[in-house]
């Protein structure tokens, strides 16, 4: 009887363990919550402005999926680790969404400043072109330089259009390319005997709401 009682107790313990762990269900609600967090970050353009943060959240999500599938293959699955990974993925997704907002604002400010700098450089280059020696042998060169300057003006206009469509990185890159091109023309003008006038400072970048404007440059 004593042996039978011990066997019965062992069976009850195993049955209890199965009830406690073997009946666990996959963490579907946690999975949905984490995915919604990552989707929100993507909607906020995290793929462009917070790539690192989004990649981290996505990696945690992938690890959670792998863990869930591994547990499903077991007789007594335990989804505790998967739930931890999903909670981490949700937090990282939220962080990616916040980083995307900050990154987009930074890119906007950089683009605004790049456009202002490019305008100042192109205007200065055009003024310098007027000082270049004019003669029969330089006419074609001067006309080509003016054509280049006109092209840089169009690039700046294109950059402003990209600002309107919130393509701040594209606007910044196009403005910087125009500025670099105008500087190259300046170098050609100086090599031809022209003079580059003192460049007026570019218009100050508009600070984000709630932030103080940058201090004036030291004299």
DOSE-937031 format. One record per residue (C-alpha): x, y, z; residue in three letters. Coordinates in steps of 0.1 Angstrom, whole numbers. Layout:
<nodes>
NODE,X,Y,Z,ALA
...
</nodes>
This chain:
<nodes>
NODE,0,0,0,UNK
NODE,28,24,9,UNK
NODE,45,18,-25,UNK
NODE,12,23,-43,UNK
NODE,7,56,-23,UNK
NODE,41,68,-34,UNK
NODE,34,61,-71,UNK
NODE,1,79,-68,UNK
NODE,18,109,-53,UNK
NODE,43,109,-81,UNK
NODE,16,108,-107,UNK
NODE,-2,137,-90,UNK
NODE,30,158,-90,UNK
NODE,36,151,-127,UNK
NODE,0,160,-135,UNK
NODE,3,192,-115,UNK
NODE,35,201,-134,UNK
NODE,17,195,-167,UNK
NODE,-12,217,-157,UNK
NODE,12,245,-146,UNK
NODE,36,245,-175,UNK
NODE,23,222,-202,UNK
NODE,-9,242,-207,UNK
NODE,8,275,-213,UNK
NODE,-4,293,-244,UNK
NODE,18,313,-268,UNK
NODE,21,349,-258,UNK
NODE,-1,362,-286,UNK
NODE,-11,395,-268,UNK
NODE,25,403,-260,UNK
NODE,34,396,-296,UNK
NODE,7,419,-309,UNK
NODE,17,447,-285,UNK
NODE,54,445,-295,UNK
NODE,45,444,-332,UNK
NODE,23,474,-329,UNK
NODE,51,493,-312,UNK
NODE,75,485,-341,UNK
NODE,49,493,-367,UNK
NODE,43,527,-351,UNK
NODE,81,534,-353,UNK
NODE,81,525,-390,UNK
NODE,51,548,-396,UNK
NODE,72,575,-380,UNK
NODE,99,569,-406,UNK
NODE,123,551,-382,UNK
NODE,136,532,-412,UNK
NODE,151,565,-423,UNK
NODE,157,585,-392,UNK
NODE,163,558,-365,UNK
NODE,177,529,-383,UNK
NODE,199,516,-355,UNK
NODE,171,517,-329,UNK
NODE,146,501,-352,UNK
NODE,171,473,-361,UNK
NODE,176,466,-324,UNK
NODE,138,463,-318,UNK
NODE,134,441,-349,UNK
NODE,162,418,-338,UNK
NODE,145,413,-304,UNK
NODE,113,405,-321,UNK
NODE,129,379,-343,UNK
NODE,145,363,-313,UNK
NODE,111,362,-296,UNK
NODE,96,344,-326,UNK
NODE,124,319,-327,UNK
NODE,120,312,-290,UNK
NODE,82,307,-293,UNK
NODE,86,282,-322,UNK
NODE,112,263,-301,UNK
NODE,88,261,-272,UNK
NODE,59,250,-293,UNK
NODE,80,219,-303,UNK
NODE,83,209,-266,UNK
NODE,59,187,-247,UNK
NODE,58,212,-218,UNK
NODE,65,247,-234,UNK
NODE,75,276,-212,UNK
NODE,71,310,-228,UNK
NODE,86,331,-200,UNK
NODE,118,339,-220,UNK
NODE,97,347,-251,UNK
NODE,76,371,-230,UNK
NODE,107,389,-218,UNK
NODE,120,392,-253,UNK
NODE,87,406,-265,UNK
NODE,86,431,-237,UNK
NODE,121,442,-246,UNK
NODE,111,445,-283,UNK
NODE,81,467,-273,UNK
NODE,103,490,-253,UNK
NODE,128,492,-281,UNK
NODE,101,499,-306,UNK
NODE,88,528,-285,UNK
NODE,124,541,-282,UNK
NODE,128,538,-320,UNK
NODE,96,559,-325,UNK
NODE,109,586,-302,UNK
NODE,143,585,-319,UNK
NODE,127,589,-353,UNK
NODE,109,621,-342,UNK
NODE,142,635,-329,UNK
NODE,161,623,-360,UNK
NODE,136,638,-384,UNK
NODE,138,672,-366,UNK
NODE,176,671,-367,UNK
NODE,176,663,-405,UNK
NODE,151,692,-411,UNK
NODE,173,717,-393,UNK
NODE,204,704,-411,UNK
NODE,186,707,-445,UNK
NODE,175,743,-437,UNK
NODE,210,753,-428,UNK
NODE,225,735,-459,UNK
NODE,201,754,-481,UNK
NODE,210,787,-465,UNK
NODE,247,780,-468,UNK
NODE,243,770,-504,UNK
NODE,224,802,-513,UNK
NODE,251,823,-497,UNK
NODE,279,804,-515,UNK
NODE,262,806,-549,UNK
NODE,255,844,-545,UNK
NODE,291,850,-535,UNK
NODE,303,829,-565,UNK
NODE,282,849,-589,UNK
NODE,295,881,-575,UNK
NODE,330,868,-579,UNK
NODE,324,859,-615,UNK
NODE,318,896,-623,UNK
NODE,354,903,-612,UNK
NODE,369,877,-635,UNK
NODE,391,892,-664,UNK
NODE,370,894,-695,UNK
NODE,385,889,-729,UNK
NODE,382,870,-762,UNK
NODE,399,840,-748,UNK
NODE,379,838,-716,UNK
NODE,344,844,-729,UNK
NODE,335,807,-733,UNK
NODE,349,798,-699,UNK
NODE,329,826,-682,UNK
NODE,298,816,-700,UNK
NODE,303,780,-688,UNK
NODE,308,791,-652,UNK
NODE,276,812,-653,UNK
NODE,258,781,-667,UNK
NODE,272,761,-637,UNK
NODE,260,787,-613,UNK
NODE,225,787,-628,UNK
NODE,225,750,-624,UNK
NODE,234,753,-587,UNK
NODE,205,778,-583,UNK
NODE,182,752,-597,UNK
NODE,195,726,-574,UNK
NODE,187,748,-544,UNK
NODE,152,753,-558,UNK
NODE,149,716,-561,UNK
NODE,162,712,-525,UNK
NODE,135,736,-513,UNK
NODE,109,715,-531,UNK
NODE,122,684,-513,UNK
NODE,118,703,-480,UNK
NODE,81,707,-488,UNK
NODE,77,670,-493,UNK
NODE,97,664,-460,UNK
NODE,125,647,-478,UNK
NODE,150,664,-455,UNK
NODE,180,641,-462,UNK
NODE,175,646,-499,UNK
NODE,172,683,-496,UNK
NODE,203,685,-474,UNK
NODE,224,664,-498,UNK
NODE,213,684,-529,UNK
NODE,220,717,-512,UNK
NODE,255,705,-500,UNK
NODE,263,694,-536,UNK
NODE,253,728,-549,UNK
NODE,275,745,-523,UNK
NODE,305,723,-532,UNK
NODE,300,729,-569,UNK
NODE,298,767,-563,UNK
NODE,330,766,-543,UNK
NODE,347,748,-571,UNK
NODE,337,775,-595,UNK
NODE,351,801,-571,UNK
NODE,384,783,-572,UNK
NODE,384,785,-610,UNK
NODE,376,822,-609,UNK
NODE,405,829,-585,UNK
NODE,428,809,-608,UNK
NODE,417,831,-637,UNK
NODE,426,862,-618,UNK
NODE,392,871,-603,UNK
NODE,385,881,-567,UNK
NODE,361,865,-543,UNK
NODE,342,891,-522,UNK
NODE,338,886,-485,UNK
NODE,309,862,-481,UNK
NODE,279,873,-461,UNK
NODE,270,849,-433,UNK
NODE,242,825,-442,UNK
NODE,208,830,-426,UNK
NODE,206,814,-391,UNK
NODE,190,781,-389,UNK
NODE,155,781,-374,UNK
NODE,157,764,-340,UNK
NODE,132,737,-330,UNK
NODE,102,748,-310,UNK
NODE,111,754,-274,UNK
NODE,148,758,-280,UNK
NODE,169,790,-278,UNK
NODE,186,802,-310,UNK
NODE,223,795,-313,UNK
NODE,247,822,-298,UNK
NODE,262,846,-323,UNK
NODE,297,837,-335,UNK
NODE,326,851,-315,UNK
NODE,343,882,-330,UNK
</nodes>
